Amino acid sequence: MKFERTYSVLPMRSRRELSALAEKIFIEQGSMKRLGVRPDPLSRFIKEIGDRYRDNPYHNFQHAVDTLYTMAWLLNLPIFKKNLPDFHKYLLLMTALVHDVEHPGHDNQWEIKTHSPLAKKYNNMSVIENHSLAVSKELLEDPELDVFASIEEYKRQDILKLFDQLILCTDFSWHKVFLDELTEGTSRNKFDFKEKEFLSLMCRTLIKAADISNTSKPFRQAKVWGQRVMNEFWAQGEMEKKFNLPVGPLNDSSKSEFNSAQAGFIKFAAYELFALLSRVEEKSEEMVRALQQNQIIYERNAERAAASLK
Ligand SMILES: [Zn+2]
């Protein structure tokens, strides 16, 4: 299996197909085999995780497998292939697979605004990410599903600590803070993966990049993912209106125009992350170029949409 940046998981709809692809990605990427991880708990774990993803417009099992696929592609780029330890590669694949498990289909603000049991449980902090993390860890306690059982190189505590960091950093409310850290961490010319902090920074960059990489896919694919995100936001907006709650800025379908919202997301959130990633691995520049192209198309479409309203 040759990992391609432009590959699409969109034609795969059933959990069975997606689980089979996920397993294949783990096997073909290779880190798992080199670490001596047995395939049985992995296939059981993938099935269990797949069953726990909800059928949300965007945060569903297809998004998880798409993130996993792109992660495998990123890990195959020369600098990461050479410098990341197998343990980290395997953990990154695992994080990509589980990072949105049991996502409720609305955002953390909804949990907080409605004083949900989960918001209380996690003190309003990265509520949904903490929940996905807890679900994953609970599954790992079952020896039949423990995909980290045969890894001896690192202690279990170390594995789980890194796992926490990687899942929690997908909370987008910390995006700007993260970009500052990444700007600083990539400002020198030499990148030392043996340095613990830099290694951690790169792992977090990779999971964040894989998570939003669908914005850098060929336009037709990117647009489908974008529409799914907006459908999830707008459904939340309807609920917010219904319950007289403040409506989130992107959640009002009468105010947020699809093309402008997508162009804005690339311009203000995605572009910088991928541009900084390409400082470390220049081959990821193709993602930056694809993002720029998509932004131009969205902006043009937004202008047309605005003109047709006049
Ligand atoms: Zn995600």
py3Dmol code that shows the C-alpha trace and the ligand (Angstrom):
import py3Dmol

protein = """\
ATOM      1  CA  MET A   1       0.000   0.000   0.000  1.00  0.00           C
ATOM      2  CA  LYS A   2       1.494   3.299  -1.073  1.00  0.00           C
ATOM      3  CA  PHE A   3       0.198   6.164   1.016  1.00  0.00           C
ATOM      4  CA  GLU A   4      -0.983   9.060  -1.175  1.00  0.00           C
ATOM      5  CA  ARG A   5      -1.781  12.546   0.072  1.00  0.00           C
ATOM      6  CA  THR A   6      -4.808  12.847  -2.180  1.00  0.00           C
ATOM      7  CA  TYR A   7      -6.360   9.491  -1.245  1.00  0.00           C
ATOM      8  CA  SER A   8     -10.034   9.660  -0.281  1.00  0.00           C
ATOM      9  CA  VAL A   9     -11.828   7.521   2.291  1.00  0.00           C
ATOM     10  CA  LEU A  10     -15.121   9.170   1.281  1.00  0.00           C
ATOM     11  CA  PRO A  11     -16.356   6.249  -0.855  1.00  0.00           C
ATOM     12  CA  MET A  12     -16.047   3.949   2.191  1.00  0.00           C
ATOM     13  CA  ARG A  13     -19.195   4.127   4.205  1.00  0.00           C
ATOM     14  CA  SER A  14     -19.559   0.992   6.291  1.00  0.00           C
ATOM     15  CA  ARG A  15     -17.787   0.503   9.616  1.00  0.00           C
ATOM     16  CA  ARG A  16     -16.619  -2.868   8.358  1.00  0.00           C
ATOM     17  CA  GLU A  17     -14.850  -1.361   5.326  1.00  0.00           C
ATOM     18  CA  LEU A  18     -13.380   1.454   7.386  1.00  0.00           C
ATOM     19  CA  SER A  19     -12.160  -0.962  10.095  1.00  0.00           C
ATOM     20  CA  ALA A  20     -10.487  -3.134   7.465  1.00  0.00           C
ATOM     21  CA  LEU A  21      -8.738  -0.093   6.002  1.00  0.00           C
ATOM     22  CA  ALA A  22      -7.662   1.073   9.473  1.00  0.00           C
ATOM     23  CA  GLU A  23      -6.106  -2.310  10.204  1.00  0.00           C
ATOM     24  CA  LYS A  24      -4.330  -2.312   6.869  1.00  0.00           C
ATOM     25  CA  ILE A  25      -2.898   1.154   7.544  1.00  0.00           C
ATOM     26  CA  PHE A  26      -1.459  -0.005  10.892  1.00  0.00           C
ATOM     27  CA  ILE A  27       0.078  -3.099   9.311  1.00  0.00           C
ATOM     28  CA  GLU A  28       1.473  -1.368   6.221  1.00  0.00           C
ATOM     29  CA  GLN A  29       2.879   1.615   8.081  1.00  0.00           C
ATOM     30  CA  GLY A  30       5.167  -0.864   9.800  1.00  0.00           C
ATOM     31  CA  SER A  31       5.924   0.604  13.249  1.00  0.00           C
ATOM     32  CA  MET A  32       3.560  -1.842  14.912  1.00  0.00           C
ATOM     33  CA  LYS A  33       5.336  -4.878  13.497  1.00  0.00           C
ATOM     34  CA  ARG A  34       8.755  -3.530  14.424  1.00  0.00           C
ATOM     35  CA  LEU A  35       7.512  -2.991  17.987  1.00  0.00           C
ATOM     36  CA  GLY A  36       6.252  -6.558  18.131  1.00  0.00           C
ATOM     37  CA  VAL A  37       2.582  -5.595  18.658  1.00  0.00           C
ATOM     38  CA  ARG A  38       0.289  -8.588  18.133  1.00  0.00           C
ATOM     39  CA  PRO A  39      -2.419  -8.038  15.498  1.00  0.00           C
ATOM     40  CA  ASP A  40      -5.304  -9.675  17.432  1.00  0.00           C
ATOM     41  CA  PRO A  41      -5.975  -7.044  20.094  1.00  0.00           C
ATOM     42  CA  LEU A  42      -5.530  -4.373  17.417  1.00  0.00           C
ATOM     43  CA  SER A  43      -8.303  -5.658  15.172  1.00  0.00           C
ATOM     44  CA  ARG A  44     -10.620  -6.097  18.173  1.00  0.00           C
ATOM     45  CA  PHE A  45      -9.721  -2.600  19.404  1.00  0.00           C
ATOM     46  CA  ILE A  46     -10.366  -1.014  15.994  1.00  0.00           C
ATOM     47  CA  LYS A  47     -13.788  -2.675  15.775  1.00  0.00           C
ATOM     48  CA  GLU A  48     -14.714  -1.583  19.302  1.00  0.00           C
ATOM     49  CA  ILE A  49     -13.591   2.005  18.664  1.00  0.00           C
ATOM     50  CA  GLY A  50     -15.417   2.068  15.314  1.00  0.00           C
ATOM     51  CA  ASP A  51     -18.641   0.989  17.009  1.00  0.00           C
ATOM     52  CA  ARG A  52     -18.327   3.799  19.515  1.00  0.00           C
ATOM     53  CA  TYR A  53     -18.045   6.584  16.960  1.00  0.00           C
ATOM     54  CA  ARG A  54     -21.456   8.173  16.444  1.00  0.00           C
ATOM     55  CA  ASP A  55     -23.067   8.863  13.091  1.00  0.00           C
ATOM     56  CA  ASN A  56     -22.421  12.607  13.249  1.00  0.00           C
ATOM     57  CA  PRO A  57     -22.226  14.601  10.010  1.00  0.00           C
ATOM     58  CA  TYR A  58     -18.499  15.238  10.549  1.00  0.00           C
ATOM     59  CA  HIS A  59     -17.110  13.756  13.772  1.00  0.00           C
ATOM     60  CA  ASN A  60     -17.665  10.136  12.774  1.00  0.00           C
ATOM     61  CA  PHE A  61     -15.576   7.012  12.147  1.00  0.00           C
ATOM     62  CA  GLN A  62     -14.851   8.079   8.576  1.00  0.00           C
ATOM     63  CA  HIS A  63     -13.154  11.243   9.863  1.00  0.00           C
ATOM     64  CA  ALA A  64     -11.124   9.083  12.274  1.00  0.00           C
ATOM     65  CA  VAL A  65      -9.931   6.753   9.504  1.00  0.00           C
ATOM     66  CA  ASP A  66      -9.217   9.718   7.230  1.00  0.00           C
ATOM     67  CA  THR A  67      -7.088  11.243  10.002  1.00  0.00           C
ATOM     68  CA  LEU A  68      -5.360   7.881  10.492  1.00  0.00           C
ATOM     69  CA  TYR A  69      -4.602   7.546   6.774  1.00  0.00           C
ATOM     70  CA  THR A  70      -3.142  11.039   6.549  1.00  0.00           C
ATOM     71  CA  MET A  71      -1.108  10.359   9.672  1.00  0.00           C
ATOM     72  CA  ALA A  72       0.430   7.313   7.973  1.00  0.00           C
ATOM     73  CA  TRP A  73       1.229   9.487   4.937  1.00  0.00           C
ATOM     74  CA  LEU A  74       2.858  12.142   7.147  1.00  0.00           C
ATOM     75  CA  LEU A  75       4.884   9.509   9.043  1.00  0.00           C
ATOM     76  CA  ASN A  76       6.243   8.295   5.719  1.00  0.00           C
ATOM     77  CA  LEU A  77       7.710  11.687   4.798  1.00  0.00           C
ATOM     78  CA  PRO A  78      11.527  11.415   4.925  1.00  0.00           C
ATOM     79  CA  ILE A  79      12.271  13.468   8.029  1.00  0.00           C
ATOM     80  CA  PHE A  80       9.627  11.789  10.184  1.00  0.00           C
ATOM     81  CA  LYS A  81      10.324   8.334   8.802  1.00  0.00           C
ATOM     82  CA  LYS A  82      13.974   8.742   9.744  1.00  0.00           C
ATOM     83  CA  ASN A  83      13.730  10.546  13.063  1.00  0.00           C
ATOM     84  CA  LEU A  84      10.568   9.536  14.886  1.00  0.00           C
ATOM     85  CA  PRO A  85      10.924   6.437  17.088  1.00  0.00           C
ATOM     86  CA  ASP A  86       8.570   3.574  16.165  1.00  0.00           C
ATOM     87  CA  PHE A  87       6.915   3.915  19.535  1.00  0.00           C
ATOM     88  CA  HIS A  88       5.857   7.489  18.729  1.00  0.00           C
ATOM     89  CA  LYS A  89       4.732   6.536  15.236  1.00  0.00           C
ATOM     90  CA  TYR A  90       2.516   3.787  16.622  1.00  0.00           C
ATOM     91  CA  LEU A  91       1.120   6.078  19.303  1.00  0.00           C
ATOM     92  CA  LEU A  92       0.349   8.764  16.701  1.00  0.00           C
ATOM     93  CA  LEU A  93      -1.558   6.273  14.557  1.00  0.00           C
ATOM     94  CA  MET A  94      -3.470   5.165  17.636  1.00  0.00           C
ATOM     95  CA  THR A  95      -4.261   8.774  18.603  1.00  0.00           C
ATOM     96  CA  ALA A  96      -5.531   9.521  15.100  1.00  0.00           C
ATOM     97  CA  LEU A  97      -7.882   6.536  15.324  1.00  0.00           C
ATOM     98  CA  VAL A  98      -9.402   7.324  18.728  1.00  0.00           C
ATOM     99  CA  HIS A  99      -9.173  11.111  19.035  1.00  0.00           C
ATOM    100  CA  ASP A 100     -12.900  11.857  18.483  1.00  0.00           C
ATOM    101  CA  VAL A 101     -14.442   8.620  19.785  1.00  0.00           C
ATOM    102  CA  GLU A 102     -17.972   9.141  21.216  1.00  0.00           C
ATOM    103  CA  HIS A 103     -17.912  12.752  19.987  1.00  0.00           C
ATOM    104  CA  PRO A 104     -21.474  13.972  20.641  1.00  0.00           C
ATOM    105  CA  GLY A 105     -21.740  15.998  17.388  1.00  0.00           C
ATOM    106  CA  HIS A 106     -21.650  19.402  19.029  1.00  0.00           C
ATOM    107  CA  ASP A 107     -18.765  21.381  20.508  1.00  0.00           C
ATOM    108  CA  ASN A 108     -17.334  22.019  23.974  1.00  0.00           C
ATOM    109  CA  GLN A 109     -19.186  25.345  24.176  1.00  0.00           C
ATOM    110  CA  TRP A 110     -22.470  23.463  23.978  1.00  0.00           C
ATOM    111  CA  GLU A 111     -21.421  21.164  26.823  1.00  0.00           C
ATOM    112  CA  ILE A 112     -20.432  24.191  28.901  1.00  0.00           C
ATOM    113  CA  LYS A 113     -23.518  26.275  28.046  1.00  0.00           C
ATOM    114  CA  THR A 114     -25.869  23.427  28.923  1.00  0.00           C
ATOM    115  CA  HIS A 115     -23.950  22.533  32.121  1.00  0.00           C
ATOM    116  CA  SER A 116     -23.803  18.945  30.901  1.00  0.00           C
ATOM    117  CA  PRO A 117     -22.638  16.087  33.151  1.00  0.00           C
ATOM    118  CA  LEU A 118     -19.467  15.839  31.032  1.00  0.00           C
ATOM    119  CA  ALA A 119     -18.743  19.564  31.444  1.00  0.00           C
ATOM    120  CA  LYS A 120     -19.078  19.151  35.205  1.00  0.00           C
ATOM    121  CA  LYS A 121     -16.931  16.037  35.194  1.00  0.00           C
ATOM    122  CA  TYR A 122     -14.094  17.809  33.355  1.00  0.00           C
ATOM    123  CA  ASN A 123     -14.479  21.245  34.902  1.00  0.00           C
ATOM    124  CA  ASN A 124     -15.345  22.821  31.524  1.00  0.00           C
ATOM    125  CA  MET A 125     -11.843  21.992  30.264  1.00  0.00           C
ATOM    126  CA  SER A 126     -11.429  20.235  26.871  1.00  0.00           C
ATOM    127  CA  VAL A 127     -14.627  18.420  27.756  1.00  0.00           C
ATOM    128  CA  ILE A 128     -15.128  16.308  24.638  1.00  0.00           C
ATOM    129  CA  GLU A 129     -11.418  15.546  24.176  1.00  0.00           C
ATOM    130  CA  ASN A 130     -11.216  14.404  27.804  1.00  0.00           C
ATOM    131  CA  HIS A 131     -14.213  12.185  27.207  1.00  0.00           C
ATOM    132  CA  SER A 132     -12.685  10.545  24.085  1.00  0.00           C
ATOM    133  CA  LEU A 133      -9.510   9.991  26.078  1.00  0.00           C
ATOM    134  CA  ALA A 134     -11.403   8.387  28.972  1.00  0.00           C
ATOM    135  CA  VAL A 135     -13.349   6.087  26.631  1.00  0.00           C
ATOM    136  CA  SER A 136     -10.109   4.953  24.947  1.00  0.00           C
ATOM    137  CA  LYS A 137      -8.352   4.336  28.241  1.00  0.00           C
ATOM    138  CA  GLU A 138     -11.272   2.360  29.580  1.00  0.00           C
ATOM    139  CA  LEU A 139     -11.129   0.052  26.565  1.00  0.00           C
ATOM    140  CA  LEU A 140      -7.388  -0.399  27.045  1.00  0.00           C
ATOM    141  CA  GLU A 141      -8.024  -1.790  30.513  1.00  0.00           C
ATOM    142  CA  ASP A 142      -9.563  -4.863  28.917  1.00  0.00           C
ATOM    143  CA  PRO A 143      -6.638  -7.263  28.267  1.00  0.00           C
ATOM    144  CA  GLU A 144      -8.406  -8.440  25.093  1.00  0.00           C
ATOM    145  CA  LEU A 145      -8.212  -4.900  23.709  1.00  0.00           C
ATOM    146  CA  ASP A 146      -4.924  -3.693  25.128  1.00  0.00           C
ATOM    147  CA  VAL A 147      -3.037  -2.567  22.051  1.00  0.00           C
ATOM    148  CA  PHE A 148      -0.104  -1.394  24.167  1.00  0.00           C
ATOM    149  CA  ALA A 149       0.322  -4.665  26.075  1.00  0.00           C
ATOM    150  CA  SER A 150       3.293  -5.995  24.158  1.00  0.00           C
ATOM    151  CA  ILE A 151       5.313  -2.785  24.057  1.00  0.00           C
ATOM    152  CA  GLU A 152       8.104  -3.123  26.540  1.00  0.00           C
ATOM    153  CA  GLU A 153      10.339  -0.295  25.449  1.00  0.00           C
ATOM    154  CA  TYR A 154       8.431   2.313  27.398  1.00  0.00           C
ATOM    155  CA  LYS A 155       6.625   1.942  30.683  1.00  0.00           C
ATOM    156  CA  ARG A 156       2.865   1.937  30.559  1.00  0.00           C
ATOM    157  CA  GLN A 157       2.669   5.198  32.526  1.00  0.00           C
ATOM    158  CA  ASP A 158       4.815   6.964  29.920  1.00  0.00           C
ATOM    159  CA  ILE A 159       2.620   5.657  27.130  1.00  0.00           C
ATOM    160  CA  LEU A 160      -0.557   6.882  28.757  1.00  0.00           C
ATOM    161  CA  LYS A 161       0.938  10.275  29.599  1.00  0.00           C
ATOM    162  CA  LEU A 162       1.876  10.916  25.978  1.00  0.00           C
ATOM    163  CA  PHE A 163      -1.474   9.574  24.837  1.00  0.00           C
ATOM    164  CA  ASP A 164      -3.175  12.176  27.089  1.00  0.00           C
ATOM    165  CA  GLN A 165      -1.145  15.022  25.635  1.00  0.00           C
ATOM    166  CA  LEU A 166      -1.745  13.990  22.048  1.00  0.00           C
ATOM    167  CA  ILE A 167      -5.507  13.583  22.357  1.00  0.00           C
ATOM    168  CA  LEU A 168      -6.002  16.743  24.426  1.00  0.00           C
ATOM    169  CA  CYS A 169      -4.000  18.924  22.030  1.00  0.00           C
ATOM    170  CA  THR A 170      -6.683  18.381  19.372  1.00  0.00           C
ATOM    171  CA  ASP A 171      -8.876  20.819  21.367  1.00  0.00           C
ATOM    172  CA  PHE A 172      -9.034  23.734  18.953  1.00  0.00           C
ATOM    173  CA  SER A 173      -9.476  26.372  21.642  1.00  0.00           C
ATOM    174  CA  TRP A 174      -5.712  26.071  22.272  1.00  0.00           C
ATOM    175  CA  HIS A 175      -4.811  26.413  18.604  1.00  0.00           C
ATOM    176  CA  LYS A 176      -3.327  29.920  18.778  1.00  0.00           C
ATOM    177  CA  VAL A 177      -1.301  29.104  21.883  1.00  0.00           C
ATOM    178  CA  PHE A 178      -0.029  26.007  20.134  1.00  0.00           C
ATOM    179  CA  LEU A 179       0.957  27.955  16.996  1.00  0.00           C
ATOM    180  CA  ASP A 180       3.055  30.301  19.140  1.00  0.00           C
ATOM    181  CA  GLU A 181       4.878  27.334  20.632  1.00  0.00           C
ATOM    182  CA  LEU A 182       5.389  25.823  17.175  1.00  0.00           C
ATOM    183  CA  THR A 183       6.653  29.117  15.736  1.00  0.00           C
ATOM    184  CA  GLU A 184       9.219  29.296  18.515  1.00  0.00           C
ATOM    185  CA  GLY A 185      10.125  25.589  18.315  1.00  0.00           C
ATOM    186  CA  THR A 186      10.745  25.684  14.559  1.00  0.00           C
ATOM    187  CA  SER A 187      12.593  29.002  14.441  1.00  0.00           C
ATOM    188  CA  ARG A 188      16.055  27.400  14.366  1.00  0.00           C
ATOM    189  CA  ASN A 189      17.651  25.607  11.458  1.00  0.00           C
ATOM    190  CA  LYS A 190      18.492  22.364  13.172  1.00  0.00           C
ATOM    191  CA  PHE A 191      15.811  20.074  14.456  1.00  0.00           C
ATOM    192  CA  ASP A 192      16.803  17.640  17.155  1.00  0.00           C
ATOM    193  CA  PHE A 193      14.307  14.819  17.522  1.00  0.00           C
ATOM    194  CA  LYS A 194      16.365  13.408  20.386  1.00  0.00           C
ATOM    195  CA  GLU A 195      15.418  16.451  22.413  1.00  0.00           C
ATOM    196  CA  LYS A 196      12.342  15.450  24.409  1.00  0.00           C
ATOM    197  CA  GLU A 197      10.510  18.768  24.064  1.00  0.00           C
ATOM    198  CA  PHE A 198      11.011  18.983  20.320  1.00  0.00           C
ATOM    199  CA  LEU A 199       9.869  15.387  19.887  1.00  0.00           C
ATOM    200  CA  SER A 200       6.707  16.130  21.864  1.00  0.00           C
ATOM    201  CA  LEU A 201       6.111  19.318  19.837  1.00  0.00           C
ATOM    202  CA  MET A 202       6.439  17.421  16.555  1.00  0.00           C
ATOM    203  CA  CYS A 203       4.069  14.667  17.685  1.00  0.00           C
ATOM    204  CA  ARG A 204       1.464  17.253  18.667  1.00  0.00           C
ATOM    205  CA  THR A 205       1.962  19.070  15.355  1.00  0.00           C
ATOM    206  CA  LEU A 206       1.425  15.863  13.422  1.00  0.00           C
ATOM    207  CA  ILE A 207      -1.822  14.936  15.141  1.00  0.00           C
ATOM    208  CA  LYS A 208      -3.169  18.478  14.803  1.00  0.00           C
ATOM    209  CA  ALA A 209      -2.192  18.568  11.124  1.00  0.00           C
ATOM    210  CA  ALA A 210      -3.677  15.143  10.359  1.00  0.00           C
ATOM    211  CA  ASP A 211      -6.881  16.147  12.175  1.00  0.00           C
ATOM    212  CA  ILE A 212      -7.548  19.137   9.895  1.00  0.00           C
ATOM    213  CA  SER A 213      -5.747  17.807   6.807  1.00  0.00           C
ATOM    214  CA  ASN A 214      -9.057  17.356   4.975  1.00  0.00           C
ATOM    215  CA  THR A 215      -8.964  21.128   4.275  1.00  0.00           C
ATOM    216  CA  SER A 216      -5.835  20.484   2.176  1.00  0.00           C
ATOM    217  CA  LYS A 217      -7.302  17.641   0.115  1.00  0.00           C
ATOM    218  CA  PRO A 218      -8.207  18.203  -3.569  1.00  0.00           C
ATOM    219  CA  PHE A 219     -11.028  20.744  -3.612  1.00  0.00           C
ATOM    220  CA  ARG A 220     -13.902  18.343  -4.294  1.00  0.00           C
ATOM    221  CA  GLN A 221     -12.980  16.233  -1.272  1.00  0.00           C
ATOM    222  CA  ALA A 222     -12.169  19.211   0.944  1.00  0.00           C
ATOM    223  CA  LYS A 223     -15.559  20.693   0.121  1.00  0.00           C
ATOM    224  CA  VAL A 224     -17.414  17.550   1.253  1.00  0.00           C
ATOM    225  CA  TRP A 225     -15.598  17.585   4.606  1.00  0.00           C
ATOM    226  CA  GLY A 226     -16.224  21.321   4.918  1.00  0.00           C
ATOM    227  CA  GLN A 227     -19.936  20.877   4.261  1.00  0.00           C
ATOM    228  CA  ARG A 228     -20.088  18.175   6.915  1.00  0.00           C
ATOM    229  CA  VAL A 229     -18.441  20.429   9.506  1.00  0.00           C
ATOM    230  CA  MET A 230     -20.832  23.249   8.705  1.00  0.00           C
ATOM    231  CA  ASN A 231     -23.843  20.917   8.851  1.00  0.00           C
ATOM    232  CA  GLU A 232     -22.778  19.884  12.338  1.00  0.00           C
ATOM    233  CA  PHE A 233     -22.327  23.530  13.408  1.00  0.00           C
ATOM    234  CA  TRP A 234     -25.658  24.596  11.909  1.00  0.00           C
ATOM    235  CA  ALA A 235     -27.517  21.725  13.585  1.00  0.00           C
ATOM    236  CA  GLN A 236     -26.050  22.926  16.879  1.00  0.00           C
ATOM    237  CA  GLY A 237     -27.117  26.487  16.008  1.00  0.00           C
ATOM    238  CA  GLU A 238     -30.718  25.299  15.593  1.00  0.00           C
ATOM    239  CA  MET A 239     -30.586  23.666  19.033  1.00  0.00           C
ATOM    240  CA  GLU A 240     -29.067  26.817  20.541  1.00  0.00           C
ATOM    241  CA  LYS A 241     -31.949  28.893  19.144  1.00  0.00           C
ATOM    242  CA  LYS A 242     -34.465  26.342  20.362  1.00  0.00           C
ATOM    243  CA  PHE A 243     -33.123  26.431  23.910  1.00  0.00           C
ATOM    244  CA  ASN A 244     -32.533  30.205  23.932  1.00  0.00           C
ATOM    245  CA  LEU A 245     -28.790  29.808  24.312  1.00  0.00           C
ATOM    246  CA  PRO A 246     -26.235  32.177  22.770  1.00  0.00           C
ATOM    247  CA  VAL A 247     -25.664  31.031  19.175  1.00  0.00           C
ATOM    248  CA  GLY A 248     -21.999  30.309  18.333  1.00  0.00           C
ATOM    249  CA  PRO A 249     -20.487  32.601  15.643  1.00  0.00           C
ATOM    250  CA  LEU A 250     -20.374  29.905  12.943  1.00  0.00           C
ATOM    251  CA  ASN A 251     -23.526  28.112  14.014  1.00  0.00           C
ATOM    252  CA  ASP A 252     -26.137  30.448  12.547  1.00  0.00           C
ATOM    253  CA  SER A 253     -26.814  29.232   9.013  1.00  0.00           C
ATOM    254  CA  SER A 254     -28.456  32.534   8.093  1.00  0.00           C
ATOM    255  CA  LYS A 255     -25.305  34.460   9.015  1.00  0.00           C
ATOM    256  CA  SER A 256     -22.348  32.194   8.263  1.00  0.00           C
ATOM    257  CA  GLU A 257     -21.826  31.646   4.543  1.00  0.00           C
ATOM    258  CA  PHE A 258     -20.198  28.315   3.698  1.00  0.00           C
ATOM    259  CA  ASN A 259     -17.448  29.517   1.323  1.00  0.00           C
ATOM    260  CA  SER A 260     -16.393  32.457   3.488  1.00  0.00           C
ATOM    261  CA  ALA A 261     -16.332  30.242   6.577  1.00  0.00           C
ATOM    262  CA  GLN A 262     -14.056  27.705   4.858  1.00  0.00           C
ATOM    263  CA  ALA A 263     -11.776  30.385   3.381  1.00  0.00           C
ATOM    264  CA  GLY A 264     -11.552  31.984   6.835  1.00  0.00           C
ATOM    265  CA  PHE A 265     -10.668  28.695   8.489  1.00  0.00           C
ATOM    266  CA  ILE A 266      -7.795  28.134   6.050  1.00  0.00           C
ATOM    267  CA  LYS A 267      -6.576  31.700   6.300  1.00  0.00           C
ATOM    268  CA  PHE A 268      -6.715  32.093  10.065  1.00  0.00           C
ATOM    269  CA  ALA A 269      -6.184  28.577  11.403  1.00  0.00           C
ATOM    270  CA  ALA A 270      -4.969  25.912   8.990  1.00  0.00           C
ATOM    271  CA  TYR A 271      -2.483  27.763   6.796  1.00  0.00           C
ATOM    272  CA  GLU A 272      -0.058  28.717   9.557  1.00  0.00           C
ATOM    273  CA  LEU A 273       0.014  25.220  11.038  1.00  0.00           C
ATOM    274  CA  PHE A 274       0.922  23.640   7.702  1.00  0.00           C
ATOM    275  CA  ALA A 275       3.372  26.410   6.795  1.00  0.00           C
ATOM    276  CA  LEU A 276       5.206  25.824  10.101  1.00  0.00           C
ATOM    277  CA  LEU A 277       5.161  22.060   9.556  1.00  0.00           C
ATOM    278  CA  SER A 278       6.811  22.580   6.170  1.00  0.00           C
ATOM    279  CA  ARG A 279       9.729  24.341   7.889  1.00  0.00           C
ATOM    280  CA  VAL A 280      10.580  20.926   9.350  1.00  0.00           C
ATOM    281  CA  GLU A 281       9.608  18.718   6.405  1.00  0.00           C
ATOM    282  CA  GLU A 282       9.629  20.558   3.103  1.00  0.00           C
ATOM    283  CA  LYS A 283       7.753  17.727   1.369  1.00  0.00           C
ATOM    284  CA  SER A 284       4.646  18.709   3.345  1.00  0.00           C
ATOM    285  CA  GLU A 285       4.671  21.951   1.344  1.00  0.00           C
ATOM    286  CA  GLU A 286       2.281  20.323  -1.108  1.00  0.00           C
ATOM    287  CA  MET A 287      -0.329  20.591   1.640  1.00  0.00           C
ATOM    288  CA  VAL A 288       0.339  24.316   1.917  1.00  0.00           C
ATOM    289  CA  ARG A 289      -0.036  24.789  -1.827  1.00  0.00           C
ATOM    290  CA  ALA A 290      -3.263  22.770  -1.874  1.00  0.00           C
ATOM    291  CA  LEU A 291      -4.625  24.887   0.983  1.00  0.00           C
ATOM    292  CA  GLN A 292      -3.834  28.088  -0.896  1.00  0.00           C
ATOM    293  CA  GLN A 293      -5.599  26.790  -3.993  1.00  0.00           C
ATOM    294  CA  ASN A 294      -8.655  25.793  -1.985  1.00  0.00           C
ATOM    295  CA  GLN A 295      -8.720  29.171  -0.257  1.00  0.00           C
ATOM    296  CA  ILE A 296      -8.730  30.938  -3.636  1.00  0.00           C
ATOM    297  CA  ILE A 297     -11.642  28.797  -4.870  1.00  0.00           C
ATOM    298  CA  TYR A 298     -13.644  29.382  -1.677  1.00  0.00           C
ATOM    299  CA  GLU A 299     -13.035  33.130  -1.853  1.00  0.00           C
ATOM    300  CA  ARG A 300     -14.117  33.252  -5.480  1.00  0.00           C
ATOM    301  CA  ASN A 301     -17.244  31.242  -4.650  1.00  0.00           C
ATOM    302  CA  ALA A 302     -17.971  33.520  -1.692  1.00  0.00           C
ATOM    303  CA  GLU A 303     -17.751  36.581  -3.965  1.00  0.00           C
ATOM    304  CA  ARG A 304     -20.127  34.957  -6.439  1.00  0.00           C
ATOM    305  CA  ALA A 305     -22.533  34.056  -3.632  1.00  0.00           C
ATOM    306  CA  ALA A 306     -22.432  37.649  -2.353  1.00  0.00           C
ATOM    307  CA  ALA A 307     -22.934  39.067  -5.879  1.00  0.00           C
ATOM    308  CA  SER A 308     -25.960  36.831  -6.474  1.00  0.00           C
ATOM    309  CA  LEU A 309     -27.598  38.243  -3.347  1.00  0.00           C
ATOM    310  CA  LYS A 310     -27.307  41.832  -4.556  1.00  0.00           C
TER     311      LYS A 310
END
"""
ligand_1 = """\
1
ZN
Zn -10.938 15.198 14.686
"""
view = py3Dmol.view(width=600, height=400)
view.addModel(protein, "pdb")
view.setStyle({"model": 0}, {"cartoon": {"style": "trace"}})
view.addModel(ligand_1, "xyz")
view.setStyle({"model": 1}, {"stick": {}})
view.zoomTo()
view.show()
